[in-house]
Amino acid sequence: PRWARTDAMLDQPGPEAPLPGVVYSGGVISAQPMYYWFAQEMARKGYVVMTYDVSGQGRSEGNSTGDAVADLRAALDFFVSNRNPLHRMLDRRRIGTAGHSMGAGAVQTVADHLGRKI
């Protein structure tokens, strides 16, 4: 998206990398653009942000409700990996999660299984 920071922007004045990150997990009958307001505001506050469509929602493939917990784990794995185009900006020690509806349940389940450490 046009507001996302890129590696080229690291050399410009602004927030110093590495930055904390947050992954947002959406709910049932939702699509990623519904949560851009969250991502934009968090980015303005100095976070690297990722939103995604849960399986079967928005443009994602899969069942209508999918497996939100598995999707969140996969999103987190991608987010902290070198495959993330913003990986150079991300402080992997400061990663948070947030969600709505089904996504909030996935956030709680993943946090419980990881001992609240992601």
Secondary structure, 3 states (H helix, E strand, C coil): CCCCCCHHHHHCCCCCCCEEEEEEECCCCCCHHHHHHHHHHHHHCCCEEEEECCCCCCCCCCCCCCCHHHHHHHHHHHHCCCCCCCHHHEEEEEEEEEECCHHHHHHHHHHHHCCCCC
